Amino acid sequence: MTDRPLPELRAAYPHFGVITSRWMDNDIYGHINNVHYYSFFDTVVNGYLMAQGVLVPEESPVIGLVVETRCNYFESIAFPDEVHAGLRVARIGATSRDTPRDAAWMSNQSSSATRPTTP
């Protein structure tokens, strides 16, 4: 028996942002290199906050940060796949909100997460 999490279904994530993969994202092994997933975190979280009007980078007195991440890899994603990044709120506290905390990467229109993250 293992503690490895199982991929989650797309329906578990109420918001999706689409990130276009680039040729340079692929590595010698033919899939997107791990380092790029961490830039995807920033892209989808800050894109969501900007779309909601919560973050205006040039004017906001606060900034959006991704302070903790972890990736569980289930499948490869490679150029020219679209990366569908699912977001959801993991927990709302009395004085703080983990928004968004959980993210999942899905290639194209996949029905399950290829790279769920639960920091």
C-alpha positions in Angstrom: 0.0 0.0 0.0 1.2 3.5 -0.8 0.3 7.0 0.4 0.5 8.3 -3.2 -2.6 10.4 -4.0 -4.9 9.5 -6.8 -5.6 11.8 -9.7 -8.8 13.9 -9.1 -11.5 14.5 -11.6 -11.8 17.8 -13.5 -15.2 18.4 -11.8 -13.4 18.9 -8.5 -12.0 22.2 -9.7 -14.5 25.1 -10.3 -12.2 27.4 -12.1 -9.8 26.7 -15.0 -7.2 28.8 -16.7 -5.6 27.7 -20.0 -1.9 28.0 -20.5 -0.4 27.5 -23.9 2.6 25.2 -23.8 5.7 26.3 -25.8 8.3 24.3 -27.7 11.0 25.5 -25.2 9.0 24.0 -22.3 9.8 20.5 -23.5 13.0 18.8 -22.3 15.2 16.1 -23.8 12.7 13.4 -22.6 9.9 14.8 -24.7 7.7 16.3 -22.0 7.3 19.6 -20.2 10.3 20.0 -17.8 9.3 20.0 -14.1 10.6 23.5 -13.6 7.9 25.0 -15.8 5.1 23.7 -13.6 6.2 26.1 -10.9 5.8 29.1 -13.3 2.4 27.7 -14.2 1.4 28.1 -10.5 2.2 31.8 -10.5 0.5 32.2 -13.9 -2.8 30.6 -13.0 -3.0 32.0 -9.5 -2.2 35.6 -10.4 -4.3 35.4 -13.6 -7.3 34.3 -11.5 -6.8 37.1 -8.9 -6.4 39.7 -11.7 -9.6 38.4 -13.5 -11.5 38.7 -10.2 -10.3 42.3 -9.7 -8.5 41.5 -6.5 -5.0 42.1 -8.0 -3.8 45.0 -10.2 0.0 44.5 -10.3 0.9 48.1 -11.1 -1.5 49.5 -8.5 -2.4 47.0 -5.8 -1.0 47.6 -2.2 -1.0 43.7 -1.9 0.4 41.1 -4.1 -0.5 37.5 -4.9 2.0 34.9 -3.7 2.3 31.2 -4.1 4.2 30.4 -0.9 4.1 26.6 -0.9 3.8 24.0 -3.7 4.1 20.3 -4.3 3.6 18.3 -7.4 2.4 14.7 -7.8 3.1 13.6 -11.4 0.7 11.1 -13.0 1.1 11.7 -16.7 3.3 13.7 -19.0 2.2 16.9 -20.7 4.2 18.0 -23.8 4.2 20.7 -26.4 1.8 21.4 -28.2 -0.7 20.4 -25.4 -2.7 23.1 -23.7 -2.3 23.1 -20.0 -5.7 23.4 -18.3 -4.9 24.6 -14.7 -7.8 23.9 -12.3 -8.1 26.0 -9.1 -10.2 25.6 -6.0 -10.2 26.9 -2.4 -8.9 24.3 -0.1 -9.8 26.0 3.2 -11.4 29.2 4.4 -10.2 30.2 7.9 -11.6 32.7 10.4 -9.0 35.4 9.5 -7.4 34.1 6.3 -8.2 32.4 3.1 -6.1 29.9 1.2 -7.2 31.2 -2.2 -6.6 29.4 -4.4 -4.6 26.7 -2.8 -5.2 23.5 -4.8 -4.3 23.4 -8.4 -4.4 20.6 -11.0 -2.8 20.5 -14.4 -4.7 18.7 -17.1 -3.6 18.3 -20.7 -6.1 19.4 -23.4 -9.6 18.4 -22.3 -8.6 15.4 -20.0 -11.2 14.5 -17.5 -8.7 13.8 -14.7 -5.8 15.7 -13.3 -2.4 14.8 -14.6 -0.6 16.8 -11.9 -2.6 17.6 -8.9 -1.0 19.7 -6.3 -1.9 20.1 -2.6 0.5 22.4 -0.8 
